[in-house]
Amino acid sequence: MKKRLYTMAMYLPQFHRVSENEVWWGKGFTEWTTVKAAEKLYKGHNQPRVPLGNNYYDLLNKSTMEWQVALASEYGIDGFCFYHYYFKSGKKILEKPIENLLKWRDINISYCFCWANQTWARTWSNLWAANSWSDKFEIRDENTSPILLEQAYGNRTDWKKHIEYLIPFFLDKRYIKIDNKPVFLVYVPEDISELTAMIECWNDEVIRRGFDGIYVIGVNSIKLVPGLSARLLQGPKAFQHSTVAGMGTKNVWREGVQTFDYQECWDNAVNLEKPDLFRTYYGGFVDYDDTPRRGKAGLCAVGASPEKFEENLYKLAVKNIVLKNQWLFINAWNEWGESNYLEPDENNKYGYLEAVRNVMRKCNAEGLDAQREWSNIFPHGTRPNGITEIVKETNKYREFYKVLNNWLTLKEQGLKLEKYFMNCGYRRVLIYGMAELGKHLYEELRQSSLEVVGALDRRSGIVYKDIKFYEADGEIPECDIIVVTAISDYETIRSTLVKRTEANIISLKDIINYML
């Protein structure tokens, strides 16, 4: 009997030694280092977490992968979604476990990738939303760069190089496809201004290999970016924040540590009604506590248990079936540094795995009427969708804040945007959008050696100092590059401009992020 629903667990490949980690954090560093060093920070704090039988495994050992796959199969986990770390100029890290799995054809597990597309920075860096691994093991030194691995997206040549690395995995019969499209998650899709063009490039490449395109899922994506096939609301972070789910959790401080209620977060996941925008996968989560990495700067879920997990996961599973979602994502298989794992530990033994098995047996049992079951769970209907226009507007200004914060960071470091244009050979700049960001850009560039040839703006009658204005749909003056300052509409603006000019087009956000 074909299953109604399959389970996919997020998978962290950080449990083996790499030279970069040893340079940054010390010899022998892996994720286990932070897990073993975790401390109890408040009364009742469940730390440190200890794997069952002290199984501090090494992911480079084939026996480890064999054990994990056998365990997953026994308890109803159908696939792993491996975090994929791919940075500027094709730099990779933590790639060996998945490359080994590609070679180990006798290990039978379905899998796909989630591109963790964030810059890696030290926790004392002032970069917005960068990924950082460990506060406890950092040595603060003003002579040390706060950037560990820089993320930059490049151009079509870089995108082709990236997809060419991925294609051997896509061609593996174990790799997960939907409608003959390899599944590929992007962790922070909003950070990639050229995401639509990037996906178009990838589609061209995979179609030439016999696929019908690439199935890109945006993790916690707010807006429907052209090219995305779906989005995943990944717990718990999606359901803690109103900017994603429209309903957040109330955080409480416990002896200096910020905590949130486990059940409240799950309620947000289960109750939220599906938006009409596009296909949405609702992802469950096991637990959450990242204090092993962050110390007192971390965040903890309070009240987690296998029993609560099972009860809520079943509701979420039924919800995904009703929405005709084939996959149920679970966060995570082995995020030990975030205390978010299905693998057995000394405290709960196999409790969370048994919960998954129980849920999947019920969901895939013959005779289950998912729609009726959903009606029984919510006889009065689910909460109305929280992704309202107010929430969208909130996210717009959140992105605005990020751009300004990063721009100020550049200024504090004595870096000017002129450097980017000069390095790329651009001399004549046209600004698209003369609201606040456009004005700030003009003020910086007019004091440089560059020529600002004018500005395009959709508003009529705009005047600002001595800059010449052109109608957005009218004549485009000769220029080397058009800088789009709009935060939320870049892809739409770019798609109209590219048909009318040979000039390069880039977002202000991308220039600033590139220079960080």
N, C-alpha and C positions, 0 to 999 in steps of 0.2 A: 504494500500500500504506500502510495506516495505521501510524503509528509505535507501537512498544511503549513508548517512553520519550521524553519531551521534556525539554529542558534550560532552566532558568531561572537567570539570573545576577543576583546582588544588584547594585544600581546606586546609586551615591552622587551626588546632585545638587549638590555643593559647589563645582563648578568654574565659578563666575561671581561677579561682584561683587554684594554686597548691602550696604545701608547699615549694618546691625547689625554685620557683620564689620568694617567699616571703623572704626566707633566703638570696638569692642572691641580690635582687633588692629592697626589702622593702614590708611591709604589703600591701596586696591588689593588687600587681602588676599583670597586664595582658598586652596583646598587646595594649589594649586601653590606657594604661598609657602613652606609647610612642606616640601614635597617638594624644592624647589630648595635649601633651607637645611640639608638632612640632612647628617650627618657620619659618617665612619667612626669607630666607637667601640671596636672591638677588631680584632685581626688577622684578616683575611679577611672583614670585615664588608662586605656588598654594599650600600653606600651611597656617594653618592646614586643613586637610580634615575632614569633619563632616558628619557622616552618616545621611541620610534623617530622619527627625523627632527625631534627637538625639538618635537613636536606638543603644545604646551601650550595646548590648545584652550579655547574659551569655550562653555559649554553653551547660551548664549542664541542662538548662531548656528545657523540651520537646517542649514547645511552640515555642522556637527559631528554633529548627530543623524543626518543622512543617511549620513555616513561610518560611524558606529558601527553603525547598523542593517544596512548593506550588509556590514560586516565580520562581524557576528554571524551573519547569514544564510549567508555563505560558509563559516563554520567550525562550523556546527551548533548555534548558540545560538538557541533558539526564542522566548525571552522575557526581559524585564527585570523585576525586582522593585525598584521605586523606593522608597527610604526616604522616608517621609512624616513631616514634622515639624509637629505640631499640638499647641498648648500651651493653657494656661489661657485661658479666655474666647475661644477660637477663634483665638488668635494663630498665624500660620503663618510659616514661613521656608523658603527654598530651594524654593519651590513652582513657580517660573516654568518650569523645564524641562519638568515634566510637564504644566503647563497649556498650554504651547506645543505639546507633542505631541498633546494633545487637539484642538487647532485644526488641526494639520498632519495631516489625514486621509490624505494621500497617502504618509505614511511608514508602512510596513506592518511593525509589530512587536507581538507580544502583550505584555501587561504587567499588573502588579498592584501593590499597595502593601504595604509593611511599615511599620507605625506605630512609629517610634522614640520610644516614650513615656517618655522620661527627661527630668528637669530638666536644663537646660544650666547648668553651673557652671564657675567658674575652677578650675584644677587645685589651687590652694592652699586651696580650700574644703574643709571637713571633712564635707561631705555624702556619705553612703554611696552608691556606685554611680551617681552623677550622670555625665552625659556631658560631657566636656571636650575641647576641640579642640586647644589648643596651649599647652604649657608655655613654649616659647622666647619667645613674643611677648607674654607677660603682663607687665603692670606691677603689682607688688604695692603696693597702697595701702590702708591701713586704712579710708579714707573711701570706697572703692569696694566696691559690693556684690559678694559672691562669687557671687550668682545672676545669670545672664544671661537665661535664659528659664525661667519656673516652670511645672512641670507640675502640673495639678490637674484632676480629672475631673468635678467638678460633679454635676449631677443630670440627670433625664430631658430637661429642656429643652436642656441643653448637649449631651447625646448626640444628640438629634435634629438640632441645628444641625450637628454634626460629620458625621453620615451624609448630611445634605442637601448638604453640600459634596462628598461622595464620589459621590453618585448619578449625576451627569452622566458621570463616568468609568466607573461600572459599566455604564451604558447604551451605552457605546462598544463596538462589535462586537469590537474588538481586546482588550478587557479580559478577563482569564482567568477562566473560570467552571468549576466542577466541579459536575455535577448541577444545572445552572442556578442555581448559587449563586456570586456574586462572591467571589473568593479575597482574603482580607485577613489579613495577618500582624500579630501583636502582639509586639513585641520583648521586653518584660518583662511577661508577663501577670500574674505574681505581685504586681506593684505595684498592680494594680487590684482592690481588695477587692470592688467592685460589678461585676466583669466579667460575671457571669452576667446580672444585670439589664440591663447595657448591651447585651449581645448580644441579649437578648429585645427590647429597644427597637429595635435595628437590624433585627432580623428583621421586626418589624411594619412598619417603613418600607419595606424592600426588597420585601417580599411585595406591598405595595400598588402597587409599580412593575412587577409581573409576574415577579419572581424567586421561587424556592422557598425563600428564606432567604439567609443569608450564611455563607460557609465560612471560619470563623476558625481560623487556625493559630497556636498558641502556640509561640514560639521558645524552645527549651531548657526547655520546661515540664516540671516534675517530676510534678505531680499533674493528674489529669483534672478540670479545672474544668468544671462543667456549662455547656454552650453551646459549648465548643470542639469543633471537628470533627476536629482532628488536632494533632500537634505536629511541629515541625521541630527536629532536632538539627543545629545549624549549626556547622560547623567553622570554625576550629580550637577555639574556646573550649569547645564542648560536650565535646570529647574530651581536653581538658587537665585537666578537673576531675572528680573522682569524684562530686561532688554532683549532676552531671547524668548522666554516662555510667556511673558506677560504677567507673571506672578512669581514673586521671589520668596525667600525664606527670611525669617527674623533671626539675625545672628545674636548670640549671647556670649559675653565674655566670662570665662571661667579661669580664675587665677591668672589672668593675663593672656589667655589663649582664646581665640575666637572660635565659637562652635555654632553649629546649626542642627536643627532637629531632623533626624533621619526620616521619620514618618511624614513630616510636613513636606519635605523635599519630594518624597515618593507621591504624596497626594497631588502635588503639582504635575508630576509626570503622568499620572493616571487620569486625572480629571480634565486636563487641557484638551479642548476640542480641536480637531484637525483644521488648520488653516486651508483656505481654498487655493492658495497660491500654486503649490506643486506637491508631488509625493513627499511625504514626511515619514521617516522611520523613527519610532520612539524607542530610545535605548535605555535599558535598565542599568543599575549600578549595584555593586556588592556592599561597599562601605566607603568611607573616605576619612583619611587623616594624614596630611602631608607634613606633620611635624618632624618625622625622621629626616626630611630634607631641609625644612625651613625653621625648625626650632619653634620658639614662641611667636614667630611671624607666620606660623602655619594656620591651617583651618581644619577643624574636626567635625565629623558627624557624630551625634550623640544618640544612642538608642538602637544601634544596628544589632540585628540577630538573624540567624538563618530562618527562623519562623516568620519574622516580618518580611524578610527578603522573599521567601516563597509566596506569601500571600500577595504581595504587591507585584511580583514578577508575573504571576498568573494573570492578574488583571491587565497588566501591560501587554502580555502575550496575546490575550483575547482581543485587545484593542488593535494590535497589529494585524491579526487575522481578519478582523472585520474590515480593516482598511486595505486588505488584499496585499499586505506586505509579506514577502516570502522569507525575509530574514529578521530575526530578533537580535539586536546587538546588545551585548552585555559588557560593561566596563567594570572589571577587567579580569583577564586570566591571571596575571602575575605582576600587578603594579604594587609591589611590596613597599616601595618608598612612599606610596600614597595610601597604604593599608587598604588597598582596593583589589582584592584577589580572590579567585575561586579555589586556588590550590590549597590543600589541607594545611592547617597549622596546629600547634599544640593546644590551643584553646578550643576551637570549634571542630577540630578533626575534619571530617568530610561533610560537615553540615551544609555548607553552601552548595557544594556539588550535588548533594542529595536533593536539595531544594530544586535545582535546575532539572534534574532527572524527573522528579515528581511533576513539575510543571509541564515538561515536554510530553510526558506520558498522557497527561490529561488533555493537552491541546491536540495531540495527534491521535487520540482514541477515536475509534469508529463511533459514529452517532452524535458527535459533538455538534450542537447547533450554536456556532459562535455568536450569531446575532442575538439569539434568545439569551445566551449566557451574558452577553454584554448588557442587555436590557435588565437582566436580573441584578447585575452589579450596580447599574445606575438606573433605577426605575424612573427617576425624574430627569434623566438626561445629564450630560456632562456640563461642566462650566463653560460658558461662552469663550470663544477663542480670544486670547489675550493679545494677539498681535494686531493691535489697533493702530490707527493713524498716529495717536499720541506716542505709542511705543516706537513707531518708525521714526517719528520726529526726534525722540530722545536719542535713538541710535545715530541719527545724522549728526547731532551736536556732540555726541560722544566721539565720533570719528573726527569732527572738527577740533575737539580738544586734543586728540592724539597728534594731529598734524602740528598744531601750535606748540604743544609740549616738545615734540621732537625738533621743531625749528628753533625753539629757544635753546635746546640742548646744543645744537650746532653753533649758535651764536656764543654760548658760554665757552665753547671750545675754540672760538676764534675762527670758525669756518664760515665762508661765504658761498652762496649758491653760484656765484660767478665761476668758481673753480670747476663745477660740473660742466657748464657750458663750454668753457675754454678747453677742457680736456677732450670733449667730444667734437670740437671744431665748429661749434655753433656761435655765430656772432650776432645775427639778427633774430630777435625774439618777439613773438606775438603772444599776448596774454589773452586767454579765453576766460571771461568771467571777472568783472571788476567789483565784486562785493568785497568784504573785509580782506580775505586772503589775497585777492587780486591787487588791492591797493598796497598791502604790505610787500608783495612781490615787486611791484613797480617801484616802490620807495627804495628797495634794496638794489634793484638792477640799474636804476637811473644814476646811481652813484658809482657804477662800475664802468668798465671799458666796453660793455656790450651796448648794442643799439636796440631799444624797445621801439619796434616799428608801429605799434598801435595795440588796440584791444578790441576783441569781439565781445558783444554782450547782447543777450536776448531782450533786455529792457531798452526801450527807446528813450531818447532824450537824456542819456547819461552824460555827465560832464565830470572830469576829474583832472585838475591842474592842466598841464599842457599835452597830455596824451591824446592821440587821435583815435576816435572811436569808429568802428565799422559794425554794420548790422550783422547779427549772427548768421543770417541766411543770405547775406549779400556777398560783396566782393571780399576776397581774401588777399591781402597784400603779400608781396614777395617776402619770404622769411625763411630762416633755416629750421626753426622749430616753433611749434605752438604748445604753450604750457596751459593745461586745463586746470583751473583752480577749484572747480566745483567738486565737492566731496562725494556726493551720492549718485551723480548721473554721468560719471566719466565714460562708461562703455557706450551709452546712448549717444553722447556728444561725439565721441571718437568715430563711431560708425557713420555719422553724417559728414564729419570733416574729411575723413580719409577718401571719400569719393570726389572731393572738390579741390584737393591740394596734393602736391608732391612733398610738402614739408613734413618733417618728422612731427609726431604728436606724442606727448607724454603728460602724465598728471604731475602736479606739484607734489603730491604725496609721495610718488615714486622717486622723484629727485631727492627729496629730503631723506627718505628711508635709505636710498642708495648711499648717501653721504655719511650716514651715521656709522 
